[in-house]
């Protein structure tokens, strides 16, 4: 019986060592980061953190072609520092800018890849101010495509990543028309009417956005403004 137990112990030990050898691979040592930059103004292209622009990357050398997804931050930057060094096909999808081609990138170490893009809409001359019991936003629109502007909006949230899909309160206008670049658009949020949500004495972020009427397009924005309510 002791001999049988000894044999079982040796077999289990060998199996454990074999398992350790199989798992003894180097972890990911590479990364990819970059920015989405307006080709005209050189400003970052602001995004939504929820349902915003995504970057699909496909690692070469494997039968599976299932893409990994990188989420673009609200300021228009992205980063993933946990990738394996290899060649990848990199494709931004479902963005708020004119489509760009895929790129084949050799990712080794911490690699940088910026995208120069043309936003569907530039939101210009933005002013967001607390006036009496209202927050008032004024701005102009500069379209870069002939599609209609579907809607414009002023969005409020306690989180700086505020936007169309992430808001506590919103004021929107359905335009469904081509915008006039000389027109000043105005949106207002009534603080008194929303005092149960936007509580007096607190700080909130307000952000203006405009959505083009095109497929899976996402809104274009300017940076959020923090106001004391």
Buried (B, 14 or more C-beta within 10 A) or exposed (E): EEEEEEEEEEEEEEEEEEEEEEEEEEEEEBBBBBBBBBBEEEBBBBBBBEBBBBBBBBBEEEEEEEBEEBBBBBBBBBBBEEBBBBEBBBBBBBBBBBEBEBEEBEBEEEBEBEBBBBBBBBBEEBEBEBEEEBBBBBBBBBBBBEBBBBBBBBBBBBBBBBBBEBBBBBBBBEBEEBBEEEEEBBBEBBBEEBEEEBEEEEEBBBBBBBBBBBEEBBBBBBBBBEBEB
